[in-house]
Amino acid sequence: MNYPYAGEFFGNVVVNGDIFLPGADCAEQFDFADAEQIEAGDVVVIDPAGELRQSQVAYDRKVAGIVSGAGEFRPGIVLDQQQSKKNRLPVALIGKVYCKVDAQYGAIEVGDLLTTSPTAGHAMKADDPVKAFGAVLGKALGGLISGTGLVPILVGLQ
């Protein structure tokens, strides 16, 4: 027989020890309005229908996270996997993930807080603390002096 999983359990499972996962983030699947236009590393926000879409506005407080799987990082765990008629993708909620960033709004250095930018699907340095409240998506683990690119970040919605 060909089984799709290494194991399947019915009922409670107790583990007396550590569980080691090779992935870098904890992601959850969400419904997307335009999933075919979304790529790993995109910054996404919640739309009025409750679906996710690419961010397009600076300091958007509807920020939901970053689409998991860009660069060399993969999700360690994916929550809420279910059958749906809609397109679903994993969004990193905590952990390390590569994120699309745009440094035209300010060079990004290690430790900078990041928020949504006017560039679709990209983050930027959050240099206005008043606007950043509720719109921070994480902290840069790498830098980018100019242009756009992928930067590793520590996801932490605030």
PyMOL CGO cylinders between C-alpha atoms (Angstrom):
from pymol import cmd
from pymol.cgo import CYLINDER

trace = [
    CYLINDER, 0.00, 0.00, 0.00, 1.06, 3.56, -0.68, 0.3, 1, 1, 1, 1, 1, 1,
    CYLINDER, 1.06, 3.56, -0.68, 0.38, 5.86, 2.28, 0.3, 1, 1, 1, 1, 1, 1,
    CYLINDER, 0.38, 5.86, 2.28, 0.49, 9.68, 1.90, 0.3, 1, 1, 1, 1, 1, 1,
    CYLINDER, 0.49, 9.68, 1.90, 1.86, 10.15, 5.46, 0.3, 1, 1, 1, 1, 1, 1,
    CYLINDER, 1.86, 10.15, 5.46, 4.57, 8.56, 7.58, 0.3, 1, 1, 1, 1, 1, 1,
    CYLINDER, 4.57, 8.56, 7.58, 1.99, 8.09, 10.33, 0.3, 1, 1, 1, 1, 1, 1,
    CYLINDER, 1.99, 8.09, 10.33, -1.67, 8.67, 11.05, 0.3, 1, 1, 1, 1, 1, 1,
    CYLINDER, -1.67, 8.67, 11.05, -3.14, 8.84, 14.52, 0.3, 1, 1, 1, 1, 1, 1,
    CYLINDER, -3.14, 8.84, 14.52, -6.70, 8.77, 15.79, 0.3, 1, 1, 1, 1, 1, 1,
    CYLINDER, -6.70, 8.77, 15.79, -7.23, 10.22, 19.25, 0.3, 1, 1, 1, 1, 1, 1,
    CYLINDER, -7.23, 10.22, 19.25, -4.78, 12.00, 21.53, 0.3, 1, 1, 1, 1, 1, 1,
    CYLINDER, -4.78, 12.00, 21.53, -1.02, 11.84, 21.02, 0.3, 1, 1, 1, 1, 1, 1,
    CYLINDER, -1.02, 11.84, 21.02, 1.41, 12.37, 23.88, 0.3, 1, 1, 1, 1, 1, 1,
    CYLINDER, 1.41, 12.37, 23.88, 5.08, 13.05, 23.20, 0.3, 1, 1, 1, 1, 1, 1,
    CYLINDER, 5.08, 13.05, 23.20, 7.53, 12.75, 26.09, 0.3, 1, 1, 1, 1, 1, 1,
    CYLINDER, 7.53, 12.75, 26.09, 10.45, 14.59, 24.57, 0.3, 1, 1, 1, 1, 1, 1,
    CYLINDER, 10.45, 14.59, 24.57, 11.22, 17.22, 21.98, 0.3, 1, 1, 1, 1, 1, 1,
    CYLINDER, 11.22, 17.22, 21.98, 9.81, 17.51, 18.50, 0.3, 1, 1, 1, 1, 1, 1,
    CYLINDER, 9.81, 17.51, 18.50, 12.29, 18.79, 15.94, 0.3, 1, 1, 1, 1, 1, 1,
    CYLINDER, 12.29, 18.79, 15.94, 10.99, 20.48, 12.81, 0.3, 1, 1, 1, 1, 1, 1,
    CYLINDER, 10.99, 20.48, 12.81, 13.39, 21.54, 10.05, 0.3, 1, 1, 1, 1, 1, 1,
    CYLINDER, 13.39, 21.54, 10.05, 11.23, 24.48, 8.92, 0.3, 1, 1, 1, 1, 1, 1,
    CYLINDER, 11.23, 24.48, 8.92, 11.68, 28.07, 10.05, 0.3, 1, 1, 1, 1, 1, 1,
    CYLINDER, 11.68, 28.07, 10.05, 8.16, 29.44, 10.67, 0.3, 1, 1, 1, 1, 1, 1,
    CYLINDER, 8.16, 29.44, 10.67, 4.70, 28.61, 11.92, 0.3, 1, 1, 1, 1, 1, 1,
    CYLINDER, 4.70, 28.61, 11.92, 2.26, 29.30, 9.10, 0.3, 1, 1, 1, 1, 1, 1,
    CYLINDER, 2.26, 29.30, 9.10, -1.49, 29.08, 8.72, 0.3, 1, 1, 1, 1, 1, 1,
    CYLINDER, -1.49, 29.08, 8.72, -3.40, 28.59, 5.49, 0.3, 1, 1, 1, 1, 1, 1,
    CYLINDER, -3.40, 28.59, 5.49, -5.77, 31.37, 4.45, 0.3, 1, 1, 1, 1, 1, 1,
    CYLINDER, -5.77, 31.37, 4.45, -8.16, 31.96, 1.58, 0.3, 1, 1, 1, 1, 1, 1,
    CYLINDER, -8.16, 31.96, 1.58, -6.79, 34.38, -1.02, 0.3, 1, 1, 1, 1, 1, 1,
    CYLINDER, -6.79, 34.38, -1.02, -8.76, 36.66, -3.31, 0.3, 1, 1, 1, 1, 1, 1,
    CYLINDER, -8.76, 36.66, -3.31, -6.16, 36.46, -6.12, 0.3, 1, 1, 1, 1, 1, 1,
    CYLINDER, -6.16, 36.46, -6.12, -3.91, 33.50, -5.20, 0.3, 1, 1, 1, 1, 1, 1,
    CYLINDER, -3.91, 33.50, -5.20, -2.58, 33.14, -8.74, 0.3, 1, 1, 1, 1, 1, 1,
    CYLINDER, -2.58, 33.14, -8.74, -0.94, 36.58, -8.43, 0.3, 1, 1, 1, 1, 1, 1,
    CYLINDER, -0.94, 36.58, -8.43, 0.62, 35.87, -5.02, 0.3, 1, 1, 1, 1, 1, 1,
    CYLINDER, 0.62, 35.87, -5.02, 4.20, 34.64, -4.55, 0.3, 1, 1, 1, 1, 1, 1,
    CYLINDER, 4.20, 34.64, -4.55, 6.12, 33.34, -1.56, 0.3, 1, 1, 1, 1, 1, 1,
    CYLINDER, 6.12, 33.34, -1.56, 7.58, 36.35, 0.26, 0.3, 1, 1, 1, 1, 1, 1,
    CYLINDER, 7.58, 36.35, 0.26, 4.65, 38.66, -0.51, 0.3, 1, 1, 1, 1, 1, 1,
    CYLINDER, 4.65, 38.66, -0.51, 3.30, 40.81, 2.32, 0.3, 1, 1, 1, 1, 1, 1,
    CYLINDER, 3.30, 40.81, 2.32, -0.46, 40.28, 2.58, 0.3, 1, 1, 1, 1, 1, 1,
    CYLINDER, -0.46, 40.28, 2.58, -3.39, 42.08, 4.21, 0.3, 1, 1, 1, 1, 1, 1,
    CYLINDER, -3.39, 42.08, 4.21, -6.98, 41.20, 5.09, 0.3, 1, 1, 1, 1, 1, 1,
    CYLINDER, -6.98, 41.20, 5.09, -9.55, 42.52, 2.62, 0.3, 1, 1, 1, 1, 1, 1,
    CYLINDER, -9.55, 42.52, 2.62, -13.17, 43.50, 3.50, 0.3, 1, 1, 1, 1, 1, 1,
    CYLINDER, -13.17, 43.50, 3.50, -14.42, 39.99, 2.57, 0.3, 1, 1, 1, 1, 1, 1,
    CYLINDER, -14.42, 39.99, 2.57, -12.01, 38.38, 5.06, 0.3, 1, 1, 1, 1, 1, 1,
    CYLINDER, -12.01, 38.38, 5.06, -9.73, 36.99, 2.35, 0.3, 1, 1, 1, 1, 1, 1,
    CYLINDER, -9.73, 36.99, 2.35, -6.08, 37.92, 1.97, 0.3, 1, 1, 1, 1, 1, 1,
    CYLINDER, -6.08, 37.92, 1.97, -4.51, 39.91, -0.85, 0.3, 1, 1, 1, 1, 1, 1,
    CYLINDER, -4.51, 39.91, -0.85, -1.21, 41.68, -1.59, 0.3, 1, 1, 1, 1, 1, 1,
    CYLINDER, -1.21, 41.68, -1.59, -0.52, 44.75, 0.49, 0.3, 1, 1, 1, 1, 1, 1,
    CYLINDER, -0.52, 44.75, 0.49, -0.50, 48.04, -1.44, 0.3, 1, 1, 1, 1, 1, 1,
    CYLINDER, -0.50, 48.04, -1.44, -0.64, 50.79, 1.19, 0.3, 1, 1, 1, 1, 1, 1,
    CYLINDER, -0.64, 50.79, 1.19, 2.05, 52.03, 3.58, 0.3, 1, 1, 1, 1, 1, 1,
    CYLINDER, 2.05, 52.03, 3.58, 1.47, 51.33, 7.28, 0.3, 1, 1, 1, 1, 1, 1,
    CYLINDER, 1.47, 51.33, 7.28, -1.61, 49.16, 6.65, 0.3, 1, 1, 1, 1, 1, 1,
    CYLINDER, -1.61, 49.16, 6.65, -3.06, 47.97, 9.97, 0.3, 1, 1, 1, 1, 1, 1,
    CYLINDER, -3.06, 47.97, 9.97, -4.83, 45.14, 8.15, 0.3, 1, 1, 1, 1, 1, 1,
    CYLINDER, -4.83, 45.14, 8.15, -1.47, 43.39, 7.66, 0.3, 1, 1, 1, 1, 1, 1,
    CYLINDER, -1.47, 43.39, 7.66, -1.78, 39.62, 8.16, 0.3, 1, 1, 1, 1, 1, 1,
    CYLINDER, -1.78, 39.62, 8.16, 1.76, 38.35, 7.51, 0.3, 1, 1, 1, 1, 1, 1,
    CYLINDER, 1.76, 38.35, 7.51, 4.07, 37.11, 4.79, 0.3, 1, 1, 1, 1, 1, 1,
    CYLINDER, 4.07, 37.11, 4.79, 3.41, 34.24, 2.38, 0.3, 1, 1, 1, 1, 1, 1,
    CYLINDER, 3.41, 34.24, 2.38, 5.67, 31.45, 3.58, 0.3, 1, 1, 1, 1, 1, 1,
    CYLINDER, 5.67, 31.45, 3.58, 8.22, 29.55, 1.50, 0.3, 1, 1, 1, 1, 1, 1,
    CYLINDER, 8.22, 29.55, 1.50, 10.49, 32.16, -0.12, 0.3, 1, 1, 1, 1, 1, 1,
    CYLINDER, 10.49, 32.16, -0.12, 14.26, 31.84, -0.22, 0.3, 1, 1, 1, 1, 1, 1,
    CYLINDER, 14.26, 31.84, -0.22, 15.73, 28.97, 1.74, 0.3, 1, 1, 1, 1, 1, 1,
    CYLINDER, 15.73, 28.97, 1.74, 13.12, 28.97, 4.54, 0.3, 1, 1, 1, 1, 1, 1,
    CYLINDER, 13.12, 28.97, 4.54, 10.12, 26.62, 4.56, 0.3, 1, 1, 1, 1, 1, 1,
    CYLINDER, 10.12, 26.62, 4.56, 7.32, 26.42, 7.11, 0.3, 1, 1, 1, 1, 1, 1,
    CYLINDER, 7.32, 26.42, 7.11, 7.98, 24.13, 10.06, 0.3, 1, 1, 1, 1, 1, 1,
    CYLINDER, 7.98, 24.13, 10.06, 4.29, 23.70, 10.74, 0.3, 1, 1, 1, 1, 1, 1,
    CYLINDER, 4.29, 23.70, 10.74, 1.20, 24.67, 8.75, 0.3, 1, 1, 1, 1, 1, 1,
    CYLINDER, 1.20, 24.67, 8.75, -2.09, 25.17, 10.60, 0.3, 1, 1, 1, 1, 1, 1,
    CYLINDER, -2.09, 25.17, 10.60, -5.67, 25.08, 9.27, 0.3, 1, 1, 1, 1, 1, 1,
    CYLINDER, -5.67, 25.08, 9.27, -5.04, 22.87, 6.25, 0.3, 1, 1, 1, 1, 1, 1,
    CYLINDER, -5.04, 22.87, 6.25, -8.47, 22.07, 4.86, 0.3, 1, 1, 1, 1, 1, 1,
    CYLINDER, -8.47, 22.07, 4.86, -10.25, 21.45, 1.62, 0.3, 1, 1, 1, 1, 1, 1,
    CYLINDER, -10.25, 21.45, 1.62, -11.71, 24.64, 0.21, 0.3, 1, 1, 1, 1, 1, 1,
    CYLINDER, -11.71, 24.64, 0.21, -13.15, 25.86, -3.04, 0.3, 1, 1, 1, 1, 1, 1,
    CYLINDER, -13.15, 25.86, -3.04, -10.95, 28.92, -2.64, 0.3, 1, 1, 1, 1, 1, 1,
    CYLINDER, -10.95, 28.92, -2.64, -7.22, 29.16, -3.22, 0.3, 1, 1, 1, 1, 1, 1,
    CYLINDER, -7.22, 29.16, -3.22, -5.36, 28.74, 0.06, 0.3, 1, 1, 1, 1, 1, 1,
    CYLINDER, -5.36, 28.74, 0.06, -1.74, 29.59, 0.81, 0.3, 1, 1, 1, 1, 1, 1,
    CYLINDER, -1.74, 29.59, 0.81, 0.40, 29.40, 3.98, 0.3, 1, 1, 1, 1, 1, 1,
    CYLINDER, 0.40, 29.40, 3.98, 1.05, 32.73, 5.71, 0.3, 1, 1, 1, 1, 1, 1,
    CYLINDER, 1.05, 32.73, 5.71, 3.89, 32.96, 8.24, 0.3, 1, 1, 1, 1, 1, 1,
    CYLINDER, 3.89, 32.96, 8.24, 2.56, 34.14, 11.58, 0.3, 1, 1, 1, 1, 1, 1,
    CYLINDER, 2.56, 34.14, 11.58, 5.71, 33.67, 13.70, 0.3, 1, 1, 1, 1, 1, 1,
    CYLINDER, 5.71, 33.67, 13.70, 9.28, 32.60, 13.06, 0.3, 1, 1, 1, 1, 1, 1,
    CYLINDER, 9.28, 32.60, 13.06, 11.79, 33.35, 10.31, 0.3, 1, 1, 1, 1, 1, 1,
    CYLINDER, 11.79, 33.35, 10.31, 10.70, 33.95, 6.75, 0.3, 1, 1, 1, 1, 1, 1,
    CYLINDER, 10.70, 33.95, 6.75, 12.05, 35.69, 3.67, 0.3, 1, 1, 1, 1, 1, 1,
    CYLINDER, 12.05, 35.69, 3.67, 10.05, 38.82, 2.87, 0.3, 1, 1, 1, 1, 1, 1,
    CYLINDER, 10.05, 38.82, 2.87, 9.94, 41.06, -0.18, 0.3, 1, 1, 1, 1, 1, 1,
    CYLINDER, 9.94, 41.06, -0.18, 11.16, 44.53, 0.80, 0.3, 1, 1, 1, 1, 1, 1,
    CYLINDER, 11.16, 44.53, 0.80, 11.55, 47.88, -0.94, 0.3, 1, 1, 1, 1, 1, 1,
    CYLINDER, 11.55, 47.88, -0.94, 14.41, 50.09, 0.29, 0.3, 1, 1, 1, 1, 1, 1,
    CYLINDER, 14.41, 50.09, 0.29, 13.44, 53.15, -1.77, 0.3, 1, 1, 1, 1, 1, 1,
    CYLINDER, 13.44, 53.15, -1.77, 11.57, 54.41, 1.31, 0.3, 1, 1, 1, 1, 1, 1,
    CYLINDER, 11.57, 54.41, 1.31, 14.68, 54.02, 3.49, 0.3, 1, 1, 1, 1, 1, 1,
    CYLINDER, 14.68, 54.02, 3.49, 17.62, 51.63, 3.72, 0.3, 1, 1, 1, 1, 1, 1,
    CYLINDER, 17.62, 51.63, 3.72, 16.82, 48.54, 5.78, 0.3, 1, 1, 1, 1, 1, 1,
    CYLINDER, 16.82, 48.54, 5.78, 19.26, 47.44, 8.47, 0.3, 1, 1, 1, 1, 1, 1,
    CYLINDER, 19.26, 47.44, 8.47, 19.32, 44.44, 10.79, 0.3, 1, 1, 1, 1, 1, 1,
    CYLINDER, 19.32, 44.44, 10.79, 16.90, 45.09, 13.64, 0.3, 1, 1, 1, 1, 1, 1,
    CYLINDER, 16.90, 45.09, 13.64, 14.65, 47.56, 11.80, 0.3, 1, 1, 1, 1, 1, 1,
    CYLINDER, 14.65, 47.56, 11.80, 10.92, 47.15, 12.27, 0.3, 1, 1, 1, 1, 1, 1,
    CYLINDER, 10.92, 47.15, 12.27, 9.10, 46.54, 8.99, 0.3, 1, 1, 1, 1, 1, 1,
    CYLINDER, 9.10, 46.54, 8.99, 5.64, 47.52, 7.81, 0.3, 1, 1, 1, 1, 1, 1,
    CYLINDER, 5.64, 47.52, 7.81, 3.67, 47.45, 4.57, 0.3, 1, 1, 1, 1, 1, 1,
    CYLINDER, 3.67, 47.45, 4.57, 4.84, 49.73, 1.75, 0.3, 1, 1, 1, 1, 1, 1,
    CYLINDER, 4.84, 49.73, 1.75, 3.16, 51.37, -1.26, 0.3, 1, 1, 1, 1, 1, 1,
    CYLINDER, 3.16, 51.37, -1.26, 4.97, 48.79, -3.43, 0.3, 1, 1, 1, 1, 1, 1,
    CYLINDER, 4.97, 48.79, -3.43, 2.54, 45.87, -3.90, 0.3, 1, 1, 1, 1, 1, 1,
    CYLINDER, 2.54, 45.87, -3.90, 3.45, 42.87, -1.74, 0.3, 1, 1, 1, 1, 1, 1,
    CYLINDER, 3.45, 42.87, -1.74, 6.55, 44.52, -0.26, 0.3, 1, 1, 1, 1, 1, 1,
    CYLINDER, 6.55, 44.52, -0.26, 7.55, 45.71, 3.20, 0.3, 1, 1, 1, 1, 1, 1,
    CYLINDER, 7.55, 45.71, 3.20, 9.53, 48.84, 4.07, 0.3, 1, 1, 1, 1, 1, 1,
    CYLINDER, 9.53, 48.84, 4.07, 11.31, 50.23, 7.10, 0.3, 1, 1, 1, 1, 1, 1,
    CYLINDER, 11.31, 50.23, 7.10, 8.82, 51.48, 9.70, 0.3, 1, 1, 1, 1, 1, 1,
    CYLINDER, 8.82, 51.48, 9.70, 10.36, 54.82, 10.68, 0.3, 1, 1, 1, 1, 1, 1,
    CYLINDER, 10.36, 54.82, 10.68, 7.19, 56.55, 11.95, 0.3, 1, 1, 1, 1, 1, 1,
    CYLINDER, 7.19, 56.55, 11.95, 6.27, 55.06, 15.36, 0.3, 1, 1, 1, 1, 1, 1,
    CYLINDER, 6.27, 55.06, 15.36, 2.79, 56.61, 15.40, 0.3, 1, 1, 1, 1, 1, 1,
    CYLINDER, 2.79, 56.61, 15.40, 1.82, 55.17, 12.01, 0.3, 1, 1, 1, 1, 1, 1,
    CYLINDER, 1.82, 55.17, 12.01, 3.59, 51.86, 12.75, 0.3, 1, 1, 1, 1, 1, 1,
    CYLINDER, 3.59, 51.86, 12.75, 1.44, 51.02, 15.78, 0.3, 1, 1, 1, 1, 1, 1,
    CYLINDER, 1.44, 51.02, 15.78, -0.65, 48.03, 14.69, 0.3, 1, 1, 1, 1, 1, 1,
    CYLINDER, -0.65, 48.03, 14.69, 1.04, 47.86, 11.28, 0.3, 1, 1, 1, 1, 1, 1,
    CYLINDER, 1.04, 47.86, 11.28, 4.39, 46.21, 12.12, 0.3, 1, 1, 1, 1, 1, 1,
    CYLINDER, 4.39, 46.21, 12.12, 4.91, 42.78, 10.56, 0.3, 1, 1, 1, 1, 1, 1,
    CYLINDER, 4.91, 42.78, 10.56, 8.35, 41.92, 11.90, 0.3, 1, 1, 1, 1, 1, 1,
    CYLINDER, 8.35, 41.92, 11.90, 12.00, 42.74, 12.45, 0.3, 1, 1, 1, 1, 1, 1,
    CYLINDER, 12.00, 42.74, 12.45, 14.70, 42.62, 9.77, 0.3, 1, 1, 1, 1, 1, 1,
    CYLINDER, 14.70, 42.62, 9.77, 17.34, 39.90, 10.17, 0.3, 1, 1, 1, 1, 1, 1,
    CYLINDER, 17.34, 39.90, 10.17, 19.20, 41.19, 7.12, 0.3, 1, 1, 1, 1, 1, 1,
    CYLINDER, 19.20, 41.19, 7.12, 19.61, 44.47, 5.31, 0.3, 1, 1, 1, 1, 1, 1,
    CYLINDER, 19.61, 44.47, 5.31, 19.01, 46.08, 1.94, 0.3, 1, 1, 1, 1, 1, 1,
    CYLINDER, 19.01, 46.08, 1.94, 20.57, 49.43, 1.05, 0.3, 1, 1, 1, 1, 1, 1,
    CYLINDER, 20.57, 49.43, 1.05, 18.60, 50.16, -2.12, 0.3, 1, 1, 1, 1, 1, 1,
    CYLINDER, 18.60, 50.16, -2.12, 16.11, 48.66, -4.55, 0.3, 1, 1, 1, 1, 1, 1,
    CYLINDER, 16.11, 48.66, -4.55, 13.90, 45.67, -3.91, 0.3, 1, 1, 1, 1, 1, 1,
    CYLINDER, 13.90, 45.67, -3.91, 14.78, 42.18, -2.76, 0.3, 1, 1, 1, 1, 1, 1,
    CYLINDER, 14.78, 42.18, -2.76, 14.22, 39.35, -0.31, 0.3, 1, 1, 1, 1, 1, 1,
    CYLINDER, 14.22, 39.35, -0.31, 15.34, 39.89, 3.28, 0.3, 1, 1, 1, 1, 1, 1,
    CYLINDER, 15.34, 39.89, 3.28, 15.05, 37.38, 6.12, 0.3, 1, 1, 1, 1, 1, 1,
    CYLINDER, 15.05, 37.38, 6.12, 12.83, 38.70, 8.89, 0.3, 1, 1, 1, 1, 1, 1,
    CYLINDER, 12.83, 38.70, 8.89, 11.56, 37.58, 12.27, 0.3, 1, 1, 1, 1, 1, 1,
    CYLINDER, 11.56, 37.58, 12.27, 7.78, 37.70, 11.96, 0.3, 1, 1, 1, 1, 1, 1,
    CYLINDER, 7.78, 37.70, 11.96, 6.04, 39.40, 14.85, 0.3, 1, 1, 1, 1, 1, 1,
    CYLINDER, 6.04, 39.40, 14.85, 2.78, 41.17, 14.11, 0.3, 1, 1, 1, 1, 1, 1,
    CYLINDER, 2.78, 41.17, 14.11, 2.35, 44.23, 16.33, 0.3, 1, 1, 1, 1, 1, 1,
]
cmd.load_cgo(trace, "trace")
